[in-house]
Amino acid sequence: MQHTKIAIIGAGAVGSTTAYALMLRNLAAEIMLIDINDLRCKGEMLDLSDTLSFSVSSNINMGTAQDARNADIIIFSAGIPQKPGQSRTELLATNKRVVQAVFKELQPINPNTIIIMVTNPVDSLTLLAQNINGLPRTQIFGTGTLLDSLRLQGLIARALGVAEQSIDAYVLGEHGDSQFVAWSCAHVAGTPIALFDNMTKEKLTALEKATRQKAIDIIACKGATYYGIAACVSLMCESIIFNQKRVLPLSTYHENLGVCLSLPVVLGERGIEKTIPLKLAAHEGEMLYQ
């Protein structure tokens, strides 16, 4: 993409932090913040503009959903964050209305736009966004279990004393209670994780539990998570803008399952190019299809 315009819908903690990450990585020629709260949006835009001296290519402004129609990439982070004790069904009912209202305003949308869904429950809302926009499903996808996978890789790296970049391990499935670690496919330099002496069954279970618990701990301490997910979105944008074809576990539609969930996919300038097949253990396959 020679000139990249990125629109961020939702200028709350996640949206504004995502804009900050994009600007410091010099990924966009123009970043537009859109929020129903004009005053908050203006404040975030003005605050972010102070970083332009450190960003050689970015420009930050605010706009409306109509202004976002022709963006190259639309990042959807609008909605209500999940509250302690709130079910995902209740959260879906609330944020479903937000998604429907915003995308109605976005029409007619640029047919080449790529949409990244961040708002939770991300799998259900990604499927909703695909169904109401008329764009190819490959151009609309969610952050899915990318952050969960990066958390897992970090925990494994510290346990083994190697760099996080050397770990190949994924959290798969629906982002939330039913997600699982594909231990049968996890390895370091081709060596399965389970073959390392200190990676007992109990240790693997503890690592998976710690991966789930991290978000809970962050929310308990400060009310929300946003640095990690913002970094994930900037990574996704980088793969799209520079056609890097990174393999990432993202939420996208799977015809054989009839739903959106996370499996490793190739992400390039046109969106999702293909899904990478995994040879899962029998019990992992059951968890994916349940």
N, C-alpha and C positions, 0 to 999 in steps of 0.2 A: 504494500500500500504506500504510494508516494506521498499522499497527503492524508493523514489519519485524523479523523474527527471522532472523538469518543464522547458519548453522552452518558451521564450517570444519573439515573432516576432514583432519587432518594438521597438527600444530603445529610443524613444522620451520621452516626459514628462510623458505620461501615462504608457508606458512600464517600464521605469526606476523606477518610483514611485511604481509601482506594485511589482517590484523586491525588493525594499526596504521594503515594507509592508510584503512580504512573509518572508524575512530574519529575521526581528524583531519578527515575530510570530513563527519562527523556524518550518516552514511547509515543507521545502524541503531539501533533502540531496544534491541536485544539482540544481542550477538555471543557465540557459544558455540564454544569450542575443544575438539576431540576428537582424541585421539591414543592409540596403544597404549602409549606411554611416559607413564604418569601423572605421574611426577616432572617430566619435561620440560614436560609440558602445564601442570602447576600453576605451575612457574616462569615460563613465558611469560605465563600469565594474571595472576599477581601483578605481574609487571613491566609489562604493558600497563595494568593498573589504575591505575598512577601517572599515566597520561595522561588519566584521566577528568575532571580539573579543566579540561582544555582541550577537552573534548567535551561539548556541551550535551545530547546525547540518548542516548549509548551506555552500555550496561552490558556488562561482560565477565565471563564465567564459563566453567567447564569442564563437560563432560558426557560422555555415551556416545553411541554410534550410535543407540541406542533413543531417546535424548532429542532427537536431530536429526530424527526422523521428521516432525514437524509444522512444521519450519522453512519460512519463505517461500522462502528461497534456501539451497541447499547448495553450498558450494564444495569441490571434491574436489582436495586437493593432497597426499594421502598417497601413499607409494611410495618407490622407490629412485631417486635421480638417476642420470642416465647417466654412466658413468665413462669416462675417456679410453681410447679404443680399443675400447670396448664397442659392439657392433652394436645397431641398433634392434630387431632380432629377438630378441636376448638380453634387452634391456630390457623388451620387450613380454611375454615369457614370465614374467618376475619380477613386473611390475606388474599383469599380468592377474589373477594370483592374489589380489593385494591388493584390486583392484576387486571381484572376485567375492565375497570374504569380507566386505567392508564392506557392500556393498549387500544381501547376504543378511541382515545384522543390521538394516538399515534398514526391512525389510518388517514390516508394511504401511506404505507411505509415503504421505504427504499427496498426494492426486491433483492438487493445485494447485502443488506444489513445483516450483521451477525449479532445475535442477542445472547448475553450471558446472564443466566438467572442465578441470583444469590439468595434471595429471600426464602425463608423456610416456611413450611416444609418443601425443600427445594425440588424433590422428585415430582411431587404432585403438581406443583406450580409450573415446573418446566413442561410437563405434559399439557397443562392448561394453556400455557403460552403458545405451544406448538399448534394446538387445536384451534385457536382463535386468530392466528396471524396469517395463515395462508402461505407462509414461507416454507421452504424445504426443512424438514426436521433436522437435517444436518447443520442448519444455520442457527438453531436455537437449542441451547444445552445449558446445564447447570454445573455449579462448582462441585456438587456431589460429595464424594468421599476424598477429594484431593487433600484437604487439610488434615483429615484423619490419617491418611496414608503418610503424610509428611511427619505428623506427630509420632506415628509408629516407627518410621525409619529413624527418627532421632533417638527414640528409646532403645531401639536395637543397637544403634551405633554406639551409644554410651555403654551398653552392656558388653559389647564385643571389643570396644576400644579401637574402632575404625571410623572413618569419615562417613557422615550421613549420605553423601553422594555415592558411596560404594554399596549402599544397601538397596536391594531390589525387592520390595515387599509392598503389598497393597491391601487396603481395606476395601471391600467390595459390597455390592448390594444396595439396598435402600438406605440413604443417610438417616441414621437414627437408631432405634432400639434393635432392629433386625440386621444391621450391618455386621460383617464378620471379616476376620483376617484370613486371607488365602495362604495359610502356612505352607501348604504343599508346593506353592510356587515361589516362596520367599527364599532368596539366596544372597550370598556374597561371593562375587567372582566365580559364579557357577557352582559354588558349594552350598547345598541346602542349609538353611538356618538350623534345622533340627539336628544336624550332624556335629555342630559345635558342642564341646564338652559341657559348657555351662548352660546350654539351652535345653533344659529338661522340659517335660510336659508342663510341670508346675510353673516354670519360668515363663514359658510361652503364654500360658493362661494369665499370668500376672501382667505381662506386657500388654496383652489385649485389653485387660481390665483398666490398666493405667491410661491407655489410649482413649478409652471411653470417658474416664473420670476427669481428664484434663479440662475439657470444656465445662463440665459441671463445677469444678473447682474455680475456674476463672469467673464464671457467672456468679458463683457464691461470693466471691471476693469483690468484684467490681461491677456486676450487673450485666455485662455483655462481653463478647469477644469480637475484636475487629482488626487487630494488627495482623494476625495470621491469615485471616480470610482475604484481607486487602492484598497481602503479598501474593496469595494464590491467584487472585484475579489479575494482578499485574503480570504474573508469569504466563497466564493464559493469553493475555493480550499480546505479550511479546512473541509467543509462538505463532499467533495469527498474523501479526504485522510483518514479521520477518520470515513467515512460512517455514518455521523451524521443524515442523512435523514431530513435535515432542509426543511421547507416549505418556498419557496422564489418565488417572481414573476419574472420569467425569460422568455426570448424569445425562444420559441421552436415551432416545427411544430404541427399544429392541423388539423387533417384529415378532420374534418367537415367544416373547414374554408378554407383549401387549402393554408394557409399562415403561417408564423411565427409571433407570437405576444406574449405578456406577460399575463399569468394567473398563479396563484399559483401552483407550482409543488414541488414534493418531490425530493431532490437532494442527491444522495448517491454515493458510490464508482464506480458504473457502469454508472453514469450519471443521466439522468432524469428517474425516476422510474414510476411516474404517475402524472396526473393532479388532483388537488383537486377541486371537483365540487363546484360551488358557486351558490347560489340562488339570482341572480341579480334582481333588479327592472326592470320593463318592458322597461323603457327608457334607462337603462344602457345596457340591452341586445341589444337594437337597436344600441347603439353606438359601441358595440363590433362587430356586424355583418355588420356595414355599410361599 
